[in-house]
């Protein structure tokens, strides 16, 4: 069974850092790109960052550029999202997802990130 499990969410102060993890099972990273998304209260889910199946190409939304870094550890079947200089607007539930083509097919259950003073 294909599964993604996120962890690492927490309550953190403004300017702090968190590292989120997305552990996959049941399929090979070799064929799936992995993306991070977030959903703030009362808002639609939005993309944050994604990494190619080979792990050599990453993309970021404007809000994530220069503050977030996505990386993959194939040996641990894990994709990370390092988040620095966190702002209140980064608050939300963070999800990871996997896609082989153009549709994000598999989703994790999410992990809560709260940035507060």
N, C-alpha and C positions, 0 to 999 in steps of 0.2 A: 504494500500500500504506500502510495506516495504521500509524504508528509513533510511539512515545514513547521518548526517550532521556534518562536522568538523568545528572547529573554534579555534581561539587562535594563529594562525600564525602571525608573525610580523617580522620587522627588529630589530635585536638585535646585540649587540657588542660581540666580541669574549670573551668567559668566562661567558657570561650571561646565563639567564635561561628563559624558556618558559614553559607554561603548555597548552597542546593541549587538546581539548575536542571533543568527538565523541558522539553525541546524537542520539539514535535510536528511531524509531517509527514503529508501525505496526507489531512488533513481539517481542517475549519474549527473554530476554537475557538468560533465563534458558536453552535454547537449542542451543545457538550459541556461538562459540568462536569468539572473536574479535581480529583483528590484526591491527597493524600500519605498513604502508609501506611508502617509500619515493621515489621520482624520482628527481634526480639531472639533471640539464640541459645537454642534450646530452648523458644521460646515461639511462640504463634500470631501471625500477622500482625494488626496493629491499625491502625485509622485514626488519623490525626494532625490533618489539616486538609483542607478542600476549599473551592473557590471556584466560584461559579456561572458558567454559560456567558457571561453578560453581564459578569462580572468585578466586579459591584457588591455581591455578598453572599459573606461568608466565614464558615466555621464552624470551631471548634476543639474538640478534646477537652480535658478538664480539665487534663491534663498539659502541654498545649501553650499554653494560655491565658496571656497576659501575657509569654510568652517567645518565641513563634514568630509570624511574620507571613507570610501567603501573599499573593502578588500576581501579576498577569498583565500581560505586555507583548504585546499583540496584534500589534504591528508586527514583533516578533521571534519570534512564535509560541512564546513561552516563559512558563512559570509558575515562580515562584520560591518557595522556602521559606527565609526568614531565620530562623535559629535562634540565640538568644542565651542566655547563662547556662546553658550546657550542663552536664548532669549525667551521671554514669556510666550511669544508667538510660535515657539517650537513645541508648545504643549499639545499633546494629543495621543491617540493610540497609534503606534507604529506597527506596520505589517510588512512582512516580506512575502514575495510572490515569485513564481517561476514561470517562464514561458519558453517554448521551443521555437515558436514562430512569431506571430504578431499579437496573440492573445495571451494575457496573463491567466494561465490555466489553474495554478495551484496557489493557495493562500494559507498563511498561518493564522493563528488565533489572535495575534496582536499582543503588544506589551505597552503598558501605560508609561508615558513620559510627562512629568509635570515640572515646569520651570517656574519658580516663585521666588519672591524676595522674602 
